[in-house]
Amino acid sequence: MGKKAKKSRLAGIPAWALSLMTFFASFLLFGLELPESIETSIDPNIFGLIIYVIFLTAACFIICKTHPKSIWYTPFICNAFIIFLLISILSSTQELSFLILLSACIVLSVIGAFVGARFGRRLINQGK
């Protein structure tokens, strides 16, 4: 008889709960700014936005790797804040660059979710 695979702690938490945790954590990361010493050379909001995009993409990847069937709703729950921002920006047509940036964040997190689901399915199939 073979060894039993050890399940991760994330496997015990439902995907919708992990997605909601990511959604609420995104509020903290979206407003992250640089220290004052670096602010003169770089736009302070860029640092928080880069961390935010990496966090959302990695979170969607990990959630969908652990729960491959959650690919249909995980990116939408995690990006609910960005979707809300996009809807509010569409009413004011002045921020085109910000609109493109937010859309790219959604696209990256959906790609991360698809790749995570692919890896998760492969690991589940190998375990059988």
Salt bridges, closest charged atoms under 4 A:
none
